[in-house]
């Protein structure tokens, strides 16, 4: 493991340089697209390609663009024969060239005044249902097919819900085809581009009444397996009337049914327009004269608008697991549709003024977007992500989501016999450390759910130690058939295996039967290790060979050895392990002038001679050691020995502070390429590996271009700071607490590719509970 990481140092340095350059150009995350935990979008006047003056603002702030009008049915196809793709083509070409993602808008607009009349006609008679649906199909096939690969998201049906008593809006669509037209539109779009994200879009659908209609419609669509992936809430709001509570109810309801949300057309009108439609349109003549802010928007209105935008974004952030995108409707005030709709007036509804300069609302929104997340909330998110994506069906934590090695791969050693870079590289190492944290989580919450999760991980560890006939062999994880594994394990896998089981068996979670099985396994593994002189056994083609051990003179070896002896004593109750522990404490490991007890007090800086890069990138391999040392310090009864342990813990914590402080270097908005997560592509070279040296040589041949920079980026700016935070938290020293919490709160856990953010939970559950 260490060898592979050392090899990576060059890559890390290159990234370091790149990150420095980028952040000096843009400053720290200061634009919407950088700071948003969702895609930052904007609806754009169709002629954006002819307005270079708008481009810098656009590309700095936004990643997604919706053409305001040119893809609507009326624009694309005013008559059946007259396809008009010119504007739309230019728009898409422009967006693609600027690396902006396009939201196609919209395939069916379920409103008569927005649907060209020919759709509903068949010669001189009204079209039949078959004719209308066939037209819709060919329209969708033509449009979606044309932009396949260049438009990944479509507003498929727009504004189909009724504002009054009816469920669905009266339109030719409904009259001729019935509700079926909605589901069909999604089916046709899905058939035309199976990978496109398909959206149902509407206005006021967050309001009481219309919300229920929408939920009922979604339920009916879902019952028919309709391919619908998100709901669009247009978000055309008015100042002083933003419906926060109803909006929140809607977000809760959509979260509950697992539906993603996009806020698709956000603005806050400062010249409220609601009355335009009130009382049978009676006020229109009067309202058409209202135009109060021709010479600019008064500062007090701008301040109120800013405050209301802030409250809105505070709410959005609370639901950032549901919200996939927030798009404003138009780039700046001068381009807002609300200057014309529903009557002409000088409006100021957006974040940027007519010169494209940020308004108070922009600063208010940025403040909300960059405010630190409450650590407890960040932890819940990290926790959910870990269980959603990384804990496998056996209860073993995977490195990342990727193709599993087959029995054949494991037998041959592909990508290499150590399993480096495969998704099952670090099962016991991650699972054991994580279980240690999960037992504490379960203790705090007392819930069955958390206890079951801990049980699952314990079963995962048991599994790793049950797939080989070599006594004491602990597999790194299991491949596609649920038992094949790489032949080489390691000390880094073995020690956390003890750590996790010790935490689990020390809790009240295991049943008596479970306890019996686990304790028997611990006895078996410990006895085997003892018989090997605490070296870690291999399996398969490497049977009889060992990889790493615990009797060495390094701080890491010493702590882990002592801890495993004592943990085995605690788990089995067999006194011989306590004797061995006591004896080991006073011994000097080979090549060492100090006893183990003395070495414990020196902390990980003692290991710099053999791992010079601890502070640059290797704290992740010290988290387990620190956790073991903390356990020892907690149970040791001899005050002198305990003092040595405490010294070591404190030295490590101080040593880890600078690394933990680098968490801010991780840019959540960085869309860095993870590669295909395809180790076959990233490790195209293979040769048979009769020796460990050959296996290591092969493991170091990686095509970094194919693998992509993300793994290194995350290892450097996520894994390392969070592991350092865990080292600090595990030390038990309260002064590190604020830093640990800041680091935990920094990451957007939904966007990470590598499992090692479980270190955030290791850190969090190591901090003492506050009352
Ligand atoms: C608006 C455009 O902004 C205007 O330019 C056009 O005249 C009318 O349509 N809901 C939608 C958008 O789904 O397509 C509408 O856009 C605004 C309301």
Boltz pocket constraint, residues with backbone or C-beta under 6 A from the ligand:
constraints:
  - pocket:
      binder: B
      contacts: [[A, 68], [A, 69], [A, 158], [A, 234], [A, 265], [A, 337]]
      max_distance: 6.0
